[in-house]
Amino acid sequence: MEIPHWRRAMELEYQALMKNGTWTLVPPRSGVNIIDCKWVFKVKTHADGSIERYKARLVAKGFKQRYGLDYEDTFSPVVKPTTIRVLLSLAVTRGWSLRQLDVQNAFLHGVLEEERPEVTMYVLVYVDDIILVSSSVTAADRLVSSLSVAFAVKDLGKLHYFLGLEVTHDDTGLSLTQKKYSHDLLRRAGMLLCKTTTTPMSSSEQLTSVDGTLLSSEDATEYRSLVGGLQYLTITRPDISYAVNRVCQYLHSPRDAHMTVVKCILRYIRHTVSYGLRLCASSSTLLSAFSDADWAGNPDDRRSTGGYAVFFGPNLIAWSARKQPTVSRSSTEAEYKAVGNATAELIWVQSLL
């Protein structure tokens, strides 16, 4: 990359840090663990792969800290995918505006006091990427202006590409897909031109922990990387949740039979790269859920896999497919556990609403 691009990005980051008064220079003291910083560079792209901007971050080397001595609890605010889907479903139904913001630097602090009577606004934060949902475009503009005073905020306009999720709007709702992310994952696996398949996994597939031969250290690393990538793809792809959960169970000791299933999932992704999640406008606010379980489906430990799907009106907003933590002594017990997990998710979504 050309050096001037990165230099400009570094200048913007430094200016934002200085404007916010992020730090105060003090002389070092003996016996104190000094945490220094480093620059992290990233090229942010549009959904079509074209370069949007160059981004530089000055980050602290937190790995030099010791828990209980240098810090206690620390976190970055991260919104749950289910929350995103619920709010997008509400926004589509009620005709609210959807804006996308980006905060210039990662060191955030400050006080913002705004009063907007009779206006509904939600700010969904994922570290430094933000979705602003508002019932009033004017109020959203004022909030963005107020945020810009406290932070170096960039208004990216109408929600279109957020954390690898491509958002397509039309008259009846919106669609969430991960086409670019899927292509990147296939390219990383060397399977962009692979043969396709119409199912991610055979319904009769019986994976065990002793199938095939152990992968080499290098191949095991690739296996874990691909499975991690597939996990992120399940944000908009409930159709692969069960298959991805199955291959996740062998991350500790992957074998060639497990890698074969991963490649089958990727061939399915190649066949269905444009698949995603559809959120439609609807007057219904009914919360409903469906659950199921396979009793003692895992041949290694006889544990069952439970799953559920939660709908808000006609829109699918939450789902899960995972192995149950304990052994069920009957199919009824396995089903009750699945119902319990679905009910817990329903209660959580109800509290969110």
C-alpha contacts under 8 A as a table, 3 or more apart, distances in Angstrom:
res1	aa1	res2	aa2	distance
1	M	5	H	7.65
2	E	5	H	5.89
2	E	6	W	7.34
3	I	6	W	5.42
3	I	7	R	6.17
4	P	7	R	4.93
4	P	8	R	6.02
5	H	8	R	5.29
5	H	9	A	6.31
5	H	54	Y	6.56
6	W	9	A	4.95
6	W	10	M	6.12
6	W	41	F	7.74
6	W	54	Y	6.52
6	W	55	K	7.39
6	W	56	A	6.98
7	R	10	M	5.08
7	R	11	E	6.22
8	R	11	E	5.05
8	R	12	L	6.28
9	A	12	L	5.19
9	A	13	E	6.30
9	A	54	Y	6.24
9	A	55	K	5.56
9	A	56	A	5.33
10	M	13	E	5.13
10	M	14	Y	6.10
10	M	55	K	7.80
10	M	56	A	5.41
10	M	57	R	7.41
11	E	14	Y	5.11
11	E	15	Q	6.01
12	L	15	Q	5.17
12	L	16	A	6.16
12	L	104	Q	7.79
13	E	16	A	5.21
13	E	17	L	6.28
13	E	56	A	6.53
13	E	57	R	6.54
13	E	58	L	7.30
13	E	104	Q	6.55
13	E	105	N	5.98
14	Y	17	L	5.13
14	Y	18	M	6.22
14	Y	58	L	7.97
15	Q	18	M	5.14
15	Q	19	K	6.03
16	A	19	K	5.07
16	A	20	N	6.22
16	A	104	Q	6.96
16	A	105	N	6.70
16	A	151	F	7.33
16	A	152	A	5.97
17	L	20	N	5.32
17	L	21	G	6.23
17	L	22	T	5.48
17	L	105	N	7.04
17	L	107	F	7.41
18	M	21	G	5.05
18	M	22	T	6.43
18	M	23	W	7.98
19	K	22	T	7.85
20	N	109	H	7.93
20	N	150	A	7.15
20	N	151	F	6.94
21	G	24	T	7.41
22	T	107	F	6.76
22	T	108	L	7.95
22	T	109	H	7.92
28	P	32	V	7.63
28	P	34	I	7.87
29	R	32	V	5.86
33	N	65	Q	7.81
33	N	70	D	7.75
35	I	60	A	6.71
35	I	61	K	6.19
35	I	62	G	7.21
35	I	64	K	6.48
35	I	65	Q	7.22
36	D	60	A	5.97
36	D	61	K	6.01
37	C	58	L	6.51
37	C	59	V	5.42
37	C	60	A	4.29
37	C	61	K	5.48
38	K	58	L	5.75
38	K	59	V	5.66
38	K	60	A	6.55
38	K	61	K	7.00
39	W	56	A	6.69
39	W	57	R	5.60
39	W	58	L	4.70
39	W	59	V	6.39
40	V	56	A	5.75
40	V	57	R	5.05
40	V	58	L	6.40
40	V	59	V	7.17
41	F	54	Y	7.59
41	F	55	K	5.84
41	F	56	A	4.61
41	F	57	R	6.37
42	K	54	Y	6.22
42	K	55	K	5.21
42	K	56	A	6.44
43	V	51	I	6.92
43	V	52	E	7.66
43	V	53	R	6.25
43	V	54	Y	4.79
43	V	55	K	6.06
44	K	51	I	6.19
44	K	52	E	5.52
44	K	53	R	5.46
44	K	54	Y	6.17
44	K	55	K	6.94
45	T	48	D	7.70
45	T	49	G	5.43
45	T	50	S	5.42
45	T	51	I	4.39
45	T	52	E	4.70
45	T	53	R	6.94
46	H	49	G	5.28
46	H	50	S	5.41
46	H	51	I	6.24
46	H	52	E	5.66
46	H	161	Y	7.18
47	A	50	S	7.48
47	A	161	Y	6.37
47	A	164	G	7.70
47	A	166	E	6.56
47	A	180	K	6.13
48	D	180	K	6.91
49	G	180	K	7.29
51	I	54	Y	7.88
57	R	105	N	6.60
57	R	106	A	7.17
58	L	105	N	7.94
58	L	106	A	7.92
59	V	106	A	7.61
61	K	64	K	6.01
61	K	65	Q	7.90
62	G	65	Q	5.46
63	F	66	R	7.92
65	Q	69	L	7.74
65	Q	70	D	5.52
65	Q	71	Y	7.03
66	R	69	L	5.48
66	R	70	D	5.36
66	R	71	Y	6.78
67	Y	70	D	6.12
67	Y	71	Y	5.47
67	Y	72	E	5.91
68	G	71	Y	5.61
68	G	72	E	5.37
69	L	72	E	7.64
71	Y	74	T	7.55
76	S	126	Y	7.81
76	S	127	V	5.44
77	P	125	V	6.30
77	P	126	Y	5.91
77	P	127	V	5.35
78	V	125	V	5.95
78	V	126	Y	4.24
78	V	127	V	5.81
79	V	83	T	6.70
79	V	84	I	7.22
79	V	124	L	6.16
79	V	125	V	5.74
79	V	126	Y	5.50
80	K	83	T	5.23
80	K	84	I	6.62
81	P	84	I	5.07
81	P	85	R	6.35
81	P	235	I	6.73
82	T	85	R	5.13
82	T	86	V	6.16
82	T	317	I	5.88
82	T	318	A	5.66
83	T	86	V	5.11
83	T	87	L	6.15
83	T	352	L	7.84
84	I	87	L	5.33
84	I	88	L	6.06
84	I	124	L	7.31
85	R	88	L	5.13
85	R	89	S	6.04
85	R	317	I	5.46
86	V	89	S	5.13
86	V	90	L	6.31
86	V	312	F	7.50
86	V	317	I	6.07
87	L	90	L	5.02
87	L	91	A	6.05
87	L	133	V	7.63
88	L	91	A	4.94
88	L	92	V	6.10
88	L	279	L	7.65
89	S	92	V	5.25
89	S	93	T	6.30
89	S	279	L	5.86
89	S	280	C	7.04
89	S	281	A	7.19
89	S	312	F	7.89
89	S	315	N	7.11
90	L	93	T	5.18
90	L	94	R	6.07
91	A	94	R	5.31
91	A	95	G	5.61
91	A	96	W	4.70
91	A	97	S	7.00
91	A	98	L	7.45
91	A	133	V	6.99
92	V	95	G	5.34
92	V	96	W	6.70
92	V	173	G	5.61
92	V	174	L	7.29
92	V	279	L	7.41
92	V	280	C	6.63
92	V	281	A	5.25
93	T	96	W	7.98
93	T	173	G	7.81
93	T	280	C	7.13
93	T	281	A	4.02
93	T	282	S	5.51
93	T	283	S	6.93
94	R	135	S	7.98
94	R	281	A	7.63
95	G	135	S	7.53
96	W	133	V	6.64
96	W	134	S	5.56
96	W	135	S	4.64
96	W	136	S	7.09
97	S	133	V	5.89
97	S	134	S	5.42
97	S	135	S	6.34
97	S	136	S	7.07
97	S	137	V	6.31
97	S	158	K	7.90
98	L	131	I	6.98
98	L	132	L	5.88
98	L	133	V	4.96
98	L	134	S	6.83
98	L	158	K	5.78
98	L	159	L	5.52
99	R	131	I	5.77
99	R	132	L	4.95
99	R	133	V	6.53
99	R	155	D	7.76
99	R	156	L	7.28
99	R	157	G	5.52
99	R	158	K	4.64
99	R	159	L	5.01
100	Q	129	D	7.77
100	Q	130	I	5.88
100	Q	131	I	4.78
100	Q	132	L	6.16
100	Q	155	D	6.37
100	Q	156	L	5.24
100	Q	157	G	5.69
100	Q	158	K	6.02
100	Q	159	L	4.97
100	Q	160	H	7.72
100	Q	162	F	7.80
101	L	129	D	6.19
101	L	130	I	4.94
101	L	131	I	6.25
101	L	132	L	7.37
101	L	153	V	6.70
101	L	154	K	5.69
101	L	155	D	4.78
101	L	156	L	5.47
101	L	157	G	7.52
102	D	128	D	5.97
102	D	129	D	4.88
102	D	130	I	6.02
102	D	153	V	5.69
102	D	154	K	5.14
102	D	155	D	6.66
102	D	156	L	7.18
103	V	106	A	7.36
103	V	128	D	5.19
103	V	129	D	6.59
103	V	130	I	7.87
103	V	151	F	6.93
103	V	152	A	5.90
103	V	153	V	4.54
103	V	154	K	6.30
104	Q	128	D	7.74
104	Q	151	F	7.40
104	Q	152	A	5.01
104	Q	153	V	5.76
104	Q	154	K	7.04
105	N	108	L	7.23
105	N	128	D	7.54
105	N	152	A	7.22
106	A	127	V	7.62
106	A	128	D	6.46
108	L	151	F	7.67
110	G	150	A	6.67
111	V	150	A	7.83
112	L	146	S	7.61
112	L	147	L	7.48
112	L	150	A	7.54
114	E	143	L	7.74
116	R	119	V	5.81
116	R	139	A	7.22
119	V	134	S	7.46
119	V	135	S	6.10
119	V	136	S	6.45
119	V	139	A	7.37
120	T	134	S	5.71
120	T	135	S	5.35
120	T	136	S	7.51
121	M	132	L	7.16
121	M	133	V	5.51
121	M	134	S	4.26
121	M	135	S	6.46
121	M	140	A	7.68
122	Y	132	L	5.92
122	Y	133	V	5.04
122	Y	134	S	6.43
123	V	130	I	6.72
123	V	131	I	5.87
123	V	132	L	4.78
123	V	133	V	6.40
124	L	130	I	5.53
124	L	131	I	5.02
124	L	132	L	6.43
124	L	133	V	7.99
125	V	128	D	6.77
125	V	129	D	6.01
125	V	130	I	4.68
125	V	131	I	6.70
126	Y	129	D	5.19
126	Y	130	I	6.24
129	D	162	F	7.60
129	D	163	L	7.86
131	I	159	L	7.29
132	L	140	A	7.48
134	S	137	V	6.67
134	S	139	A	7.45
134	S	140	A	6.08
136	S	139	A	5.25
136	S	140	A	6.26
137	V	140	A	5.02
137	V	141	D	6.25
138	T	141	D	5.11
138	T	142	R	6.37
139	A	142	R	5.07
139	A	143	L	6.17
140	A	143	L	5.08
140	A	144	V	6.18
141	D	144	V	5.19
141	D	145	S	6.23
142	R	145	S	5.04
142	R	146	S	6.16
143	L	146	S	5.00
143	L	147	L	6.11
144	V	147	L	5.07
144	V	148	S	6.10
144	V	153	V	7.77
144	V	155	D	7.51
145	S	148	S	5.06
145	S	149	V	6.62
146	S	149	V	5.32
146	S	150	A	6.94
147	L	150	A	5.30
147	L	151	F	5.85
147	L	152	A	7.92
147	L	153	V	6.74
148	S	151	F	5.08
148	S	152	A	5.59
148	S	153	V	5.16
148	S	154	K	7.91
149	V	152	A	7.51
156	L	159	L	7.67
159	L	162	F	7.38
159	L	167	V	6.74
160	H	166	E	5.85
160	H	167	V	4.66
160	H	168	T	6.63
161	Y	164	G	6.35
161	Y	165	L	5.47
161	Y	166	E	4.64
161	Y	167	V	5.92
162	F	165	L	5.05
162	F	166	E	6.68
162	F	167	V	7.83
164	G	178	Q	6.18
164	G	180	K	7.40
164	G	181	Y	6.09
165	L	176	L	6.24
165	L	177	T	5.79
165	L	178	Q	5.18
166	E	175	S	7.90
166	E	176	L	5.65
166	E	177	T	5.16
166	E	178	Q	5.81
166	E	179	K	7.46
167	V	174	L	6.67
167	V	175	S	5.73
167	V	176	L	4.96
167	V	177	T	6.76
168	T	174	L	5.40
168	T	175	S	5.15
168	T	176	L	6.72
169	H	173	G	6.19
169	H	174	L	4.43
169	H	175	S	6.68
170	D	173	G	5.62
170	D	174	L	5.99
172	T	280	C	5.90
172	T	281	A	6.09
173	G	278	R	7.58
173	G	279	L	5.70
173	G	280	C	4.39
173	G	281	A	5.60
174	L	278	R	6.18
174	L	279	L	5.48
174	L	280	C	6.61
175	S	276	G	6.84
175	S	277	L	5.69
175	S	278	R	4.58
175	S	279	L	6.16
176	L	236	T	6.46
176	L	276	G	5.52
176	L	277	L	5.03
176	L	278	R	6.40
176	L	279	L	7.98
177	T	236	T	6.20
177	T	274	S	6.81
177	T	275	Y	6.49
177	T	276	G	4.39
177	T	277	L	6.48
178	Q	181	Y	5.24
178	Q	182	S	5.98
178	Q	233	L	7.11
178	Q	236	T	7.18
178	Q	273	V	7.85
178	Q	274	S	7.65
178	Q	276	G	7.09
179	K	182	S	5.06
179	K	183	H	6.22
179	K	273	V	5.77
179	K	274	S	5.87
180	K	183	H	5.14
180	K	184	D	6.15
181	Y	184	D	5.04
181	Y	185	L	6.13
181	Y	233	L	7.76
182	S	185	L	5.09
182	S	186	L	6.19
182	S	233	L	7.43
182	S	269	I	7.15
182	S	270	R	7.90
182	S	273	V	6.41
183	H	186	L	5.08
183	H	187	R	6.01
183	H	192	L	6.98
183	H	273	V	7.64
184	D	187	R	5.02
184	D	188	R	6.11
185	L	188	R	5.08
185	L	189	A	6.30
185	L	226	L	7.45
185	L	229	G	6.73
186	L	189	A	5.05
186	L	190	G	6.09
186	L	191	M	5.02
186	L	192	L	5.12
186	L	266	L	6.86
186	L	270	R	7.44
187	R	190	G	4.94
187	R	191	M	5.94
187	R	192	L	5.31
188	R	191	M	7.70
189	A	192	L	7.90
189	A	226	L	7.24
191	M	194	C	4.89
191	M	266	L	7.58
191	M	267	R	7.64
192	L	270	R	7.22
194	C	267	R	6.52
194	C	270	R	7.50
195	K	267	R	6.31
196	T	267	R	4.62
196	T	268	Y	5.79
196	T	270	R	6.03
196	T	271	H	5.18
197	T	200	P	7.38
197	T	264	C	7.27
197	T	267	R	5.61
197	T	268	Y	4.95
197	T	271	H	6.38
198	T	268	Y	5.84
198	T	271	H	6.88
199	T	202	S	6.99
199	T	265	I	7.66
199	T	268	Y	5.86
200	P	240	I	6.45
200	P	243	A	6.52
200	P	264	C	5.97
200	P	265	I	4.41
200	P	266	L	7.68
200	P	267	R	7.65
200	P	268	Y	5.23
200	P	269	I	7.77
201	M	205	E	7.03
201	M	243	A	6.05
201	M	261	V	6.92
201	M	264	C	6.75
201	M	265	I	6.65
202	S	205	E	5.14
206	Q	298	N	7.85
206	Q	299	P	7.49
207	L	211	D	6.94
207	L	246	R	7.93
207	L	257	A	7.89
207	L	258	H	7.37
207	L	298	N	7.97
207	L	299	P	7.81
208	T	211	D	5.60
208	T	298	N	7.68
208	T	299	P	6.44
208	T	300	D	6.06
209	S	250	Y	6.85
209	S	253	S	7.80
209	S	254	P	7.96
209	S	255	R	7.94
209	S	300	D	6.83
210	V	213	T	7.72
210	V	255	R	7.81
211	D	255	R	6.81
211	D	256	D	7.80
211	D	257	A	5.90
211	D	258	H	7.75
212	G	255	R	5.86
212	G	256	D	5.64
212	G	257	A	5.32
213	T	255	R	5.28
213	T	256	D	5.80
213	T	257	A	7.61
214	L	253	S	7.10
214	L	254	P	6.19
214	L	255	R	4.27
214	L	256	D	6.42
215	L	218	E	7.88
215	L	219	D	5.65
215	L	220	A	5.48
215	L	253	S	7.99
215	L	254	P	6.13
215	L	255	R	5.06
215	L	256	D	6.00
216	S	219	D	5.16
216	S	220	A	5.90
217	S	220	A	5.10
217	S	221	T	6.28
218	E	221	T	5.22
218	E	222	E	6.46
219	D	222	E	5.00
219	D	223	Y	6.14
220	A	223	Y	4.93
220	A	224	R	6.29
220	A	253	S	7.72
220	A	254	P	6.14
220	A	255	R	7.95
221	T	224	R	5.25
221	T	225	S	6.21
222	E	225	S	5.03
222	E	226	L	6.15
223	Y	226	L	5.28
223	Y	227	V	6.16
223	Y	251	L	7.69
223	Y	254	P	7.31
223	Y	259	M	6.57
223	Y	262	V	7.90
224	R	227	V	5.16
224	R	228	G	6.03
224	R	251	L	6.04
225	S	228	G	5.16
225	S	229	G	6.28
226	L	229	G	5.01
226	L	230	L	6.23
226	L	262	V	7.77
227	V	230	L	4.97
227	V	231	Q	6.20
227	V	244	V	7.08
227	V	247	V	7.15
227	V	248	C	6.59
227	V	262	V	7.25
228	G	231	Q	5.09
228	G	232	Y	6.68
229	G	232	Y	5.40
229	G	233	L	6.54
230	L	233	L	4.95
230	L	234	T	6.66
230	L	244	V	6.65
231	Q	234	T	5.45
231	Q	235	I	7.81
231	Q	241	S	7.90
231	Q	244	V	6.56
232	Y	235	I	5.95
233	L	236	T	6.38
233	L	237	R	6.26
234	T	237	R	4.43
234	T	238	P	5.77
234	T	239	D	7.96
234	T	240	I	6.58
234	T	241	S	5.94
235	I	238	P	7.37
236	T	276	G	5.36
236	T	277	L	5.46
237	R	240	I	6.00
237	R	241	S	7.09
237	R	275	Y	7.40
237	R	276	G	5.87
237	R	277	L	6.97
238	P	241	S	5.17
238	P	319	W	6.81
239	D	242	Y	7.49
240	I	243	A	5.43
240	I	244	V	6.02
240	I	265	I	7.63
241	S	244	V	5.26
241	S	245	N	6.07
241	S	320	S	6.94
241	S	321	A	6.00
242	Y	245	N	5.14
242	Y	246	R	6.33
242	Y	320	S	7.98
242	Y	321	A	5.17
242	Y	322	R	7.14
243	A	246	R	5.15
243	A	247	V	6.61
243	A	265	I	7.40
244	V	247	V	5.36
244	V	248	C	6.14
244	V	262	V	7.93
244	V	265	I	7.90
245	N	248	C	5.01
245	N	249	Q	6.65
245	N	321	A	6.66
245	N	322	R	5.99
245	N	323	K	7.95
246	R	249	Q	5.58
246	R	250	Y	7.80
246	R	322	R	7.97
247	V	250	Y	5.81
247	V	251	L	7.35
247	V	258	H	6.42
247	V	261	V	7.38
247	V	262	V	6.88
248	C	251	L	5.62
249	Q	252	H	7.80
250	Y	253	S	5.57
250	Y	254	P	5.22
250	Y	258	H	7.47
251	L	254	P	5.61
254	P	258	H	6.20
254	P	259	M	7.35
255	R	258	H	5.31
255	R	259	M	6.49
256	D	259	M	4.96
256	D	260	T	6.24
257	A	260	T	5.08
257	A	261	V	6.67
258	H	261	V	5.25
258	H	262	V	6.46
259	M	262	V	4.93
259	M	263	K	6.24
260	T	263	K	5.17
260	T	264	C	6.28
261	V	264	C	4.89
261	V	265	I	6.34
262	V	265	I	5.14
262	V	266	L	6.35
263	K	266	L	4.92
263	K	267	R	6.15
264	C	267	R	5.05
264	C	268	Y	6.30
265	I	268	Y	5.03
265	I	269	I	6.23
266	L	269	I	4.84
266	L	270	R	6.17
267	R	270	R	4.99
267	R	271	H	6.40
268	Y	271	H	5.02
268	Y	272	T	6.21
269	I	272	T	5.02
269	I	273	V	5.32
270	R	273	V	5.36
272	T	275	Y	5.42
277	L	316	L	7.90
278	R	315	N	7.28
279	L	315	N	5.53
279	L	316	L	7.67
280	C	314	P	7.49
280	C	315	N	6.71
282	S	285	T	7.86
282	S	313	G	6.76
282	S	314	P	7.27
283	S	313	G	7.69
284	S	312	F	7.78
284	S	313	G	4.79
284	S	314	P	7.56
285	T	312	F	6.01
285	T	313	G	4.99
286	L	311	F	7.84
286	L	312	F	5.82
286	L	313	G	4.94
287	L	310	V	7.22
287	L	311	F	5.77
287	L	312	F	4.85
287	L	313	G	6.31
287	L	346	L	7.32
288	S	310	V	5.79
288	S	311	F	5.25
288	S	312	F	6.75
288	S	313	G	7.73
288	S	346	L	7.72
289	A	308	Y	6.80
289	A	309	A	5.49
289	A	310	V	4.32
289	A	311	F	6.10
289	A	342	A	6.62
289	A	343	T	7.90
289	A	346	L	7.41
290	F	308	Y	5.39
290	F	309	A	5.33
290	F	310	V	6.67
290	F	342	A	7.38
291	S	306	G	7.42
291	S	307	G	5.55
291	S	308	Y	4.10
291	S	309	A	6.55
291	S	335	E	7.81
291	S	338	A	5.91
291	S	339	V	5.83
291	S	342	A	6.48
292	D	306	G	5.87
292	D	307	G	5.44
292	D	308	Y	6.44
292	D	335	E	6.17
292	D	338	A	6.12
292	D	339	V	7.58
293	A	304	S	6.58
293	A	305	T	5.54
293	A	306	G	4.24
293	A	307	G	6.19
293	A	334	A	6.09
293	A	335	E	5.44
293	A	338	A	6.22
294	D	297	G	5.50
294	D	304	S	5.48
294	D	305	T	5.63
294	D	306	G	6.75
294	D	331	S	7.50
294	D	334	A	7.31
294	D	335	E	7.99
295	W	303	R	7.26
295	W	304	S	4.86
295	W	305	T	7.27
295	W	328	S	7.27
295	W	330	S	7.07
295	W	331	S	5.06
295	W	334	A	5.92
295	W	335	E	7.97
296	A	299	P	7.31
296	A	301	D	7.99
296	A	302	R	4.35
296	A	303	R	4.70
296	A	304	S	4.44
296	A	305	T	7.72
296	A	327	V	7.42
296	A	328	S	7.16
297	G	302	R	6.26
297	G	303	R	6.33
297	G	304	S	5.14
297	G	305	T	6.61
298	N	301	D	6.02
298	N	302	R	4.98
298	N	303	R	5.48
298	N	304	S	6.32
298	N	305	T	7.68
299	P	302	R	5.45
299	P	303	R	7.96
301	D	327	V	7.87
302	R	327	V	6.45
303	R	323	K	6.78
303	R	324	Q	6.32
303	R	325	P	7.48
303	R	326	T	6.41
303	R	327	V	4.75
303	R	328	S	6.72
304	S	323	K	5.79
304	S	324	Q	5.63
304	S	327	V	6.94
304	S	328	S	7.02
304	S	334	A	6.49
305	T	321	A	6.79
305	T	322	R	5.40
305	T	323	K	4.10
305	T	324	Q	5.61
306	G	320	S	7.90
306	G	321	A	5.78
306	G	322	R	5.72
306	G	323	K	6.14
306	G	324	Q	6.27
306	G	334	A	7.40
306	G	335	E	7.53
306	G	337	K	7.48
306	G	338	A	5.05
307	G	319	W	7.28
307	G	320	S	5.18
307	G	321	A	4.22
307	G	322	R	6.47
307	G	338	A	6.20
307	G	342	A	7.91
308	Y	319	W	5.42
308	Y	320	S	5.48
308	Y	321	A	6.86
308	Y	338	A	7.08
308	Y	339	V	7.88
308	Y	341	N	7.74
308	Y	342	A	5.69
309	A	316	L	7.09
309	A	317	I	7.88
309	A	318	A	5.86
309	A	319	W	4.31
309	A	320	S	6.77
309	A	342	A	7.51
310	V	316	L	5.98
310	V	317	I	5.95
310	V	318	A	5.02
310	V	319	W	6.09
310	V	342	A	7.52
310	V	345	E	7.85
310	V	346	L	7.12
311	F	314	P	6.15
311	F	315	N	5.31
311	F	316	L	4.43
311	F	317	I	5.64
311	F	318	A	7.08
312	F	315	N	5.25
312	F	316	L	6.43
312	F	317	I	6.50
316	L	319	W	7.88
324	Q	327	V	7.41
324	Q	337	K	7.86
328	S	331	S	7.15
328	S	333	E	5.64
328	S	334	A	5.43
329	R	333	E	6.63
329	R	334	A	7.85
330	S	333	E	5.25
330	S	334	A	6.53
331	S	334	A	5.09
331	S	335	E	6.20
332	T	335	E	5.08
332	T	336	Y	6.16
333	E	336	Y	5.09
333	E	337	K	6.29
334	A	337	K	5.22
334	A	338	A	6.43
335	E	338	A	5.08
335	E	339	V	6.22
336	Y	339	V	4.96
336	Y	340	G	6.04
337	K	340	G	4.95
337	K	341	N	6.30
338	A	341	N	5.20
338	A	342	A	6.26
339	V	342	A	5.07
339	V	343	T	6.05
340	G	343	T	5.06
340	G	344	A	6.19
341	N	344	A	5.13
341	N	345	E	6.38
342	A	345	E	5.19
342	A	346	L	6.23
343	T	346	L	4.94
343	T	347	I	6.18
344	A	347	I	5.16
344	A	348	W	6.27
345	E	348	W	5.05
345	E	349	V	6.21
346	L	349	V	5.18
346	L	350	Q	6.05
347	I	350	Q	4.98
347	I	351	S	6.19
348	W	351	S	5.15
348	W	352	L	6.28
349	V	352	L	4.94
349	V	353	L	6.23
350	Q	353	L	5.12
